[in-house]
């Protein structure tokens, strides 16, 4: 099939160049956005009298038929077409003749693909946004069930201070809250309509860009035609947002991998979301979490791809920009797949509070509370710190916990200690007294749950 741009050329394109140049195998997923954009463009051409109204109507009608037939599987994507734009235009022209040839009036593939990508990315931001809020809802639910489930908090992967499982879940909910806001910001920044920029220098036709913008639901039109066709900042921003999101999912996955090991055994994954070993019959592997952790690198790679292919490009459009699609598509697909499998896996896992409490009772995670006990009775904190350190050292030698020491053993280090020390260093007390804003006290975690719940409710409207 002759190329629509073949007038200048005296030879047909070499087959290897055709294969190398073609983007249809991956940009065919833009068919809906391409047809939607073309429909709005055709309506504008007719309204402005740039092409006869009856021909604009024929184009719009047939584009609707083509869209329906693609979605019904009646039209298969052909290897003859260079990209999705040429594919749709070729079918349209074959069906309605010269009227189809008029569709591309006052338009270039440069602003056409810029439009298609923006429409697609806007749609997928809304989809991912919804999936993140769903995951936040699940974290909120789990937190509400475990506001008093004591577990060790860690620094350097060493037991540090007592927290609750609910408090832990709210940490990840707040990470995802930032991811939601980043996606909304990217959406706001990219919500400009580039069609009408032409190849790079606009057009001499009396087009109405604002009419097209309104039909397609953009907040504004791009201000500069050079920038309109060459801007892929939103691809970088999206991949950056998704990279940070995947980093958060990877960290949560790493926690779950640790927690379901026999060394921790804080949780038990459901059989439906675990896998076995080909040789070791006892194994129950957290492959879902391991794959999320591994796939994070794919999304990072998409970000580096976009940054790299753009860094040396002069204005305006260059074929390098074709590389945005596979990177962005893969990042979007990967993130959606990870979120869709993580939520039900998390929803079906079993939390094991007794194991968490048992772990919290070891490792002297109430040592800071012991020092605070002395400080509140007038001992300078550094002295209290030193005394508590000596007590921990003694406990290590005697294989005891701080709560196992006798009052006489406490008083051997400081006469300040009284019977009330046992209440002060009880793990439940340690958690419940941490009422500072953002802390793990049950009522404070409940406040955090409320904040996240209201955030989810308020931001659902973004998806509509």
Secondary structure, DSSP 8 states (H G I E B T S, - for coil): ---TTGGG-SS---HHHHHHH--HHHHGGGHHHHHHHHHHHHHHHHHTTSS-HHHHHHHHHHHHHHHHHHHTT-S---TT-SSHHHHHHHHHHHHHTHHHHTTTTT--HHHHHHHHHHHHHHHHHHHHHHHHHHHHHHHHHHHHHTTT-EEEEEETTEEEEEEEHHHHHHHHHHHHHHHHHHHHHHHHHH-EE-TT-TTTT--SS---HHHHHHHHT-SEE-S-HHHHHH--HHHHHHHHHHHHHHHHHHHHHHHHHHHTSTTT--EE--GGG-B--SS-TT--B-HHHHHHHHHHHHHHHHHHHHHHHHTT--SS--GGGGHHHHHHHHHHHHHHHHHHHHHHHHHH-EE-HHHHHHHHTSS-TTHHHHHHHHHHTT--HHHHHHHHHHHHHHHHHHT--GGGS-HHHHHTT-TT--TTHHHHTSHHHHHHT--STTSSSHHHHHHHHHHHHHHHHHHGGGG-
